[in-house]
């Protein structure tokens, strides 16, 4: 499987609860995740965040992907059940080693999402 296919399968897992474990298996134990609001340093931390986000996430539509060496860039739309945040455009860059996702950097307009993260931490 190519790096691009691994990333596509990872993201598509968030559309189907049956496949989410397969997505999480694509991550290194020391997976690093960064978005405009939070930075995580392990797969365990990411799983905890993913469980909270899954409560409002309603789907991901991948619009474009590109692969360059160990990096895969994605452009996608993620949807939520939160009023005013139903549709969000994002770009996420993934670095892989030996077919395992080591890190990703998610970029999106987090202006309103900061409030969501604040509520999750309370």
C-alpha positions as CSV (number, residue, x, y, z in Angstrom):
1,X,0.0,0.0,0.0
2,X,1.3,3.5,-0.8
3,X,1.7,6.2,1.7
4,X,-1.2,8.0,0.0
5,X,-3.4,4.9,0.3
6,X,-2.5,4.6,4.0
7,X,-3.5,8.2,4.7
8,X,-6.7,7.9,2.7
9,X,-7.7,4.7,4.6
10,X,-6.8,6.5,7.9
11,X,-9.1,9.4,7.2
12,X,-11.9,7.3,5.8
13,X,-12.0,5.4,9.0
14,X,-13.5,8.4,10.7
15,X,-16.5,7.9,8.4
16,X,-17.2,4.4,9.7
17,X,-17.1,3.4,13.3
18,X,-16.4,-0.2,12.3
19,X,-13.2,0.9,10.6
20,X,-11.9,3.4,13.2
21,X,-9.7,0.8,14.9
22,X,-8.0,0.1,11.6
23,X,-7.3,3.8,11.2
24,X,-5.8,4.0,14.7
25,X,-3.6,1.0,13.9
26,X,-2.0,3.2,11.2
27,X,-0.4,5.4,13.9
28,X,2.9,5.1,15.5
29,X,2.9,4.8,19.3
30,X,4.7,8.1,19.5
31,X,2.5,9.8,16.9
32,X,2.7,13.5,17.0
33,X,-0.4,15.5,16.1
34,X,-0.7,19.3,15.8
35,X,-3.6,21.5,14.9
36,X,-4.2,25.3,15.6
37,X,-5.5,24.5,19.1
38,X,-3.6,21.5,20.5
39,X,-0.4,19.6,20.2
40,X,-0.3,15.9,21.1
41,X,2.8,13.6,21.5
42,X,1.4,10.1,21.5
43,X,-1.1,7.8,19.9
44,X,-2.8,7.4,23.3
45,X,-3.3,11.2,23.6
46,X,-4.7,11.3,20.0
47,X,-7.1,8.5,20.8
48,X,-8.5,10.4,23.8
49,X,-9.0,13.5,21.6
50,X,-10.5,11.4,18.8
51,X,-13.1,9.9,21.2
52,X,-14.2,13.5,22.1
53,X,-14.3,14.8,18.6
54,X,-16.2,11.7,17.4
55,X,-19.1,12.9,19.4
56,X,-19.6,15.8,17.0
57,X,-17.8,14.7,13.8
58,X,-20.2,13.5,11.1
59,X,-17.9,12.8,8.3
60,X,-14.8,13.6,6.2
61,X,-14.8,14.1,2.4
62,X,-11.3,13.9,0.9
63,X,-11.1,16.4,-1.9
64,X,-7.4,16.0,-3.0
65,X,-4.3,14.1,-1.9
66,X,-0.7,14.4,-3.0
67,X,2.4,12.3,-2.1
68,X,5.9,13.5,-2.0
69,X,8.5,11.2,-0.5
70,X,7.6,10.4,3.1
71,X,4.9,13.2,3.1
72,X,1.2,13.0,2.1
73,X,-0.8,16.2,1.8
74,X,-4.5,16.2,2.0
75,X,-7.3,18.7,1.3
76,X,-10.6,17.7,2.8
77,X,-13.9,18.8,4.2
78,X,-14.8,17.7,7.7
79,X,-18.4,18.0,8.9
80,X,-19.8,18.3,12.4
81,X,-23.1,18.4,14.1
82,X,-22.3,21.7,15.8
83,X,-24.4,24.7,14.8
84,X,-22.2,27.1,12.7
85,X,-19.5,24.5,12.3
86,X,-21.3,22.0,10.0
87,X,-18.8,22.3,7.2
88,X,-15.0,22.9,7.6
89,X,-12.2,23.0,5.0
90,X,-8.9,21.6,6.2
91,X,-5.4,20.6,4.9
92,X,-3.5,18.0,6.8
93,X,0.1,16.9,6.1
94,X,1.2,13.4,7.2
95,X,4.7,12.0,7.5
96,X,5.1,8.3,7.3
97,X,7.9,5.9,8.0
98,X,7.7,2.2,7.0
99,X,4.0,2.5,6.2
100,X,3.2,4.0,9.7
101,X,2.0,7.5,10.3
102,X,4.5,9.3,12.5
103,X,3.1,12.8,12.6
104,X,0.5,15.1,11.1
105,X,-0.2,18.8,11.0
106,X,-3.8,19.8,10.6
107,X,-4.6,23.3,9.3
108,X,-8.0,24.8,9.4
109,X,-9.9,28.0,10.7
110,X,-10.1,27.2,14.4
111,X,-11.7,30.5,15.4
112,X,-14.9,28.9,16.6
113,X,-13.4,25.5,17.3
114,X,-11.3,26.9,20.2
115,X,-14.6,27.2,22.1
116,X,-15.3,23.5,21.5
117,X,-11.8,22.5,22.8
118,X,-12.3,24.7,25.9
119,X,-15.5,22.9,26.7
120,X,-13.9,19.5,26.2
121,X,-11.2,20.3,28.7
122,X,-13.7,21.4,31.4
